[in-house]
Amino acid sequence: MKKISKKKTYCTVCPKWEIKIPERCSNTLKAKSKTHYFCTKRCKERYLKAPEKFA
């Protein structure tokens, strides 16, 4: 059985949305040795258009 992360993970674009099980999140992006999590595909697309806004 995999360990479930105890640290809270939030969407990179709308940080009020918590990603409950980051290991199962399908909307992720690895950039500069950091994994970004997104609550929806739309948030991921917004990040890809202007990542400097969410740094």
DRENTORKOL-3810 file (N, C-alpha, C; in nm, 4 decimals):
REM DRENTORKOL-3810
@n.u->0.0847; n.v->-0.1184; n.w->0.0000; ca.u->0.0000; ca.v->0.0000; ca.w->0.0000; c.u->0.0892; c.v->0.1248; c.w->0.0000
@n.u->0.0573; n.v->0.2203; n.w->-0.0859; ca.u->0.1343; ca.v->0.3440; ca.w->-0.0953; c.u->0.1049; c.v->0.4359; c.w->0.0212
@n.u->0.2069; n.v->0.5123; n.w->0.0584; ca.u->0.1865; ca.v->0.6132; ca.w->0.1624; c.u->0.1110; c.v->0.7311; c.w->0.1026
@n.u->0.0168; n.v->0.7814; n.w->0.1758; ca.u->-0.0577; ca.v->0.8997; ca.w->0.1330; c.u->0.0079; c.v->1.0219; c.w->0.1960
@n.u->0.0284; n.v->1.1225; n.w->0.1154; ca.u->0.0958; ca.v->1.2440; ca.w->0.1608; c.u->0.0171; c.v->1.3112; c.w->0.2734
@n.u->0.0872; n.v->1.3519; n.w->0.3785; ca.u->0.0208; ca.v->1.4209; ca.w->0.4900; c.u->0.0260; c.v->1.5709; c.w->0.4726
@n.u->0.1206; n.v->1.6203; n.w->0.3904; ca.u->0.1311; ca.v->1.7627; ca.w->0.3641; c.u->0.0180; c.v->1.8041; c.w->0.2702
@n.u->-0.0476; n.v->1.9131; n.w->0.3003; ca.u->-0.1571; ca.v->1.9584; ca.w->0.2145; c.u->-0.1015; c.v->2.0142; c.w->0.0843
@n.u->-0.1686; n.v->1.9808; n.w->-0.0243; ca.u->-0.1291; ca.v->2.0245; ca.w->-0.1576; c.u->-0.2441; c.v->2.1025; c.w->-0.2174
@n.u->-0.2104; n.v->2.2162; n.w->-0.2780; ca.u->-0.3133; ca.v->2.3019; ca.w->-0.3347; c.u->-0.2897; c.v->2.3245; c.w->-0.4835
@n.u->-0.3940; n.v->2.3610; n.w->-0.5535; ca.u->-0.3862; ca.v->2.3941; ca.w->-0.6959; c.u->-0.2945; c.v->2.5150; c.w->-0.7123
@n.u->-0.2078; n.v->2.5103; n.w->-0.8127; ca.u->-0.1133; ca.v->2.6194; ca.w->-0.8378; c.u->-0.1853; c.v->2.7459; c.w->-0.8834
@n.u->-0.2932; n.v->2.7312; n.w->-0.9587; ca.u->-0.3646; ca.v->2.8466; ca.w->-1.0146; c.u->-0.4652; c.v->2.9045; c.w->-0.9156
@n.u->-0.5431; n.v->2.8203; n.w->-0.8534; ca.u->-0.6404; ca.v->2.8687; ca.w->-0.7543; c.u->-0.6091; c.v->2.7997; c.w->-0.6209
@n.u->-0.5193; n.v->2.8597; n.w->-0.5423; ca.u->-0.4665; ca.v->2.7944; ca.w->-0.4225; c.u->-0.5665; c.v->2.7672; c.w->-0.3107
@n.u->-0.6910; n.v->2.8082; n.w->-0.3252; ca.u->-0.7886; ca.v->2.7749; ca.w->-0.2219; c.u->-0.8391; c.v->2.6303; c.w->-0.2374
@n.u->-0.8143; n.v->2.5683; n.w->-0.3535; ca.u->-0.8592; ca.v->2.4314; ca.w->-0.3788; c.u->-0.7519; c.v->2.3322; c.w->-0.3399
@n.u->-0.7831; n.v->2.2508; n.w->-0.2420; ca.u->-0.6890; ca.v->2.1493; ca.w->-0.1949; c.u->-0.6982; c.v->2.0245; c.w->-0.2829
@n.u->-0.5815; n.v->1.9705; n.w->-0.3181; ca.u->-0.5759; ca.v->1.8446; ca.w->-0.3912; c.u->-0.5709; c.v->1.7355; c.w->-0.2839
@n.u->-0.6801; n.v->1.6637; n.w->-0.2663; ca.u->-0.6929; ca.v->1.5686; ca.w->-0.1559; c.u->-0.5940; c.v->1.4527; c.w->-0.1655
@n.u->-0.5774; n.v->1.3960; n.w->-0.2857; ca.u->-0.4853; ca.v->1.2838; ca.w->-0.3041; c.u->-0.3933; c.v->1.3171; c.w->-0.4211
@n.u->-0.2837; n.v->1.3893; n.w->-0.3946; ca.u->-0.1945; ca.v->1.4327; ca.w->-0.5022; c.u->-0.1385; c.v->1.3185; c.w->-0.5860
@n.u->-0.1201; n.v->1.2017; n.w->-0.5260; ca.u->-0.0664; ca.v->1.0871; ca.w->-0.5981; c.u->-0.1590; c.v->1.0416; c.w->-0.7106
@n.u->-0.2855; n.v->1.0735; n.w->-0.7011; ca.u->-0.3833; ca.v->1.0319; ca.w->-0.8013; c.u->-0.4283; c.v->1.1466; c.w->-0.8913
@n.u->-0.3709; n.v->1.2627; n.w->-0.8741; ca.u->-0.4089; ca.v->1.3802; ca.w->-0.9520; c.u->-0.3619; c.v->1.3640; c.w->-1.0971
@n.u->-0.4522; n.v->1.3790; n.w->-1.1915; ca.u->-0.4162; ca.v->1.3627; ca.w->-1.3330; c.u->-0.3708; c.v->1.4936; c.w->-1.3966
@n.u->-0.3969; n.v->1.6051; n.w->-1.3326; ca.u->-0.3572; ca.v->1.7355; ca.w->-1.3858; c.u->-0.2324; c.v->1.7845; c.w->-1.3132
@n.u->-0.1173; n.v->1.7337; n.w->-1.3577; ca.u->0.0096; ca.v->1.7727; ca.w->-1.2972; c.u->0.1070; c.v->1.8159; c.w->-1.4051
@n.u->0.2086; n.v->1.8873; n.w->-1.3624; ca.u->0.3127; ca.v->1.9329; ca.w->-1.4535; c.u->0.4422; c.v->1.9436; c.w->-1.3752
@n.u->0.5484; n.v->1.8830; n.w->-1.4282; ca.u->0.6798; ca.v->1.8934; ca.w->-1.3636; c.u->0.7597; c.v->2.0007; c.w->-1.4351
@n.u->0.8076; n.v->2.0970; n.w->-1.3580; ca.u->0.8876; ca.v->2.2067; ca.w->-1.4132; c.u->0.9919; c.v->2.2485; c.w->-1.3109
@n.u->1.1162; n.v->2.2554; n.w->-1.3551; ca.u->1.2263; ca.v->2.2993; ca.w->-1.2678; c.u->1.2296; c.v->2.2211; c.w->-1.1366
@n.u->1.2279; n.v->2.0916; n.w->-1.1472; ca.u->1.2341; ca.v->1.9990; ca.w->-1.0329; c.u->1.1218; c.v->2.0197; c.w->-0.9305
@n.u->1.0111; n.v->2.0761; n.w->-0.9729; ca.u->0.8951; ca.v->2.0952; ca.w->-0.8861; c.u->0.7715; c.v->2.0429; c.w->-0.9592
@n.u->0.6836; n.v->1.9796; n.w->-0.8853; ca.u->0.5594; ca.v->1.9306; ca.w->-0.9436; c.u->0.4480; c.v->2.0285; c.w->-0.9105
@n.u->0.3781; n.v->2.0733; n.w->-1.0136; ca.u->0.2641; ca.v->2.1629; ca.w->-0.9968; c.u->0.1372; c.v->2.0797; c.w->-1.0104
@n.u->0.0426; n.v->2.1045; n.w->-0.9212; ca.u->-0.0845; ca.v->2.0338; ca.w->-0.9229; c.u->-0.1950; c.v->2.1319; c.w->-0.9596
@n.u->-0.2939; n.v->2.0830; n.w->-1.0347; ca.u->-0.4045; ca.v->2.1670; ca.w->-1.0786; c.u->-0.5359; c.v->2.0955; c.w->-1.0508
@n.u->-0.6357; n.v->2.1712; n.w->-1.0081; ca.u->-0.7644; ca.v->2.1102; ca.w->-0.9742; c.u->-0.8435; c.v->2.0712; c.w->-1.0996
@n.u->-0.8194; n.v->2.1409; n.w->-1.2103; ca.u->-0.8884; ca.v->2.1083; ca.w->-1.3355; c.u->-0.7928; c.v->2.1229; c.w->-1.4536
@n.u->-0.8355; n.v->2.0700; n.w->-1.5668; ca.u->-0.7575; ca.v->2.0838; ca.w->-1.6896; c.u->-0.7487; c.v->2.2314; c.w->-1.7301
@n.u->-0.8538; n.v->2.3045; n.w->-1.7051; ca.u->-0.8563; ca.v->2.4478; ca.w->-1.7388; c.u->-0.7498; c.v->2.5251; c.w->-1.6609
@n.u->-0.7322; n.v->2.4932; n.w->-1.5336; ca.u->-0.6284; ca.v->2.5594; ca.w->-1.4523; c.u->-0.4902; c.v->2.5285; c.w->-1.5088
@n.u->-0.4692; n.v->2.4049; n.w->-1.5511; ca.u->-0.3407; ca.v->2.3671; ca.w->-1.6095; c.u->-0.3149; c.v->2.4461; c.w->-1.7379
@n.u->-0.4174; n.v->2.4625; n.w->-1.8207; ca.u->-0.4043; ca.v->2.5393; ca.w->-1.9448; c.u->-0.3748; c.v->2.6865; c.w->-1.9157
@n.u->-0.4393; n.v->2.7418; n.w->-1.8141; ca.u->-0.4120; ca.v->2.8813; ca.w->-1.7751; c.u->-0.2677; c.v->2.8975; c.w->-1.7309
@n.u->-0.2167; n.v->2.8020; n.w->-1.6560; ca.u->-0.0773; ca.v->2.8064; ca.w->-1.6101; c.u->0.0187; c.v->2.7989; c.w->-1.7292
@n.u->-0.0083; n.v->2.7110; n.w->-1.8232; ca.u->0.0797; ca.v->2.6941; ca.w->-1.9387; c.u->0.0853; c.v->2.8197; c.w->-2.0256
@n.u->-0.0230; n.v->2.8964; n.w->-2.0295; ca.u->-0.0255; ca.v->3.0209; ca.w->-2.1095; c.u->0.0587; c.v->3.1303; c.w->-2.0459
@n.u->0.0630; n.v->3.1350; n.w->-1.9133; ca.u->0.1373; ca.v->3.2439; ca.w->-1.8449; c.u->0.1897; c.v->3.1952; c.w->-1.7096
@n.u->0.2927; n.v->3.1078; n.w->-1.7097; ca.u->0.3436; ca.v->3.0554; ca.w->-1.5816; c.u->0.4046; c.v->3.1613; c.w->-1.4905
@n.u->0.4524; n.v->3.2706; n.w->-1.5474; ca.u->0.5117; ca.v->3.3767; ca.w->-1.4641; c.u->0.4089; c.v->3.4418; c.w->-1.3713
@n.u->0.2830; n.v->3.4366; n.w->-1.4062; ca.u->0.1774; ca.v->3.4941; ca.w->-1.3207; c.u->0.1586; c.v->3.4151; c.w->-1.1908
@n.u->0.1972; n.v->3.2885; n.w->-1.1928; ca.u->0.1710; ca.v->3.2020; ca.w->-1.0783; c.u->0.2976; c.v->3.1609; c.w->-1.0047
@n.u->0.4052; n.v->3.2340; n.w->-1.0270; ca.u->0.5334; ca.v->3.2000; ca.w->-0.9622; c.u->0.5358; c.v->3.2372; c.w->-0.8162
END
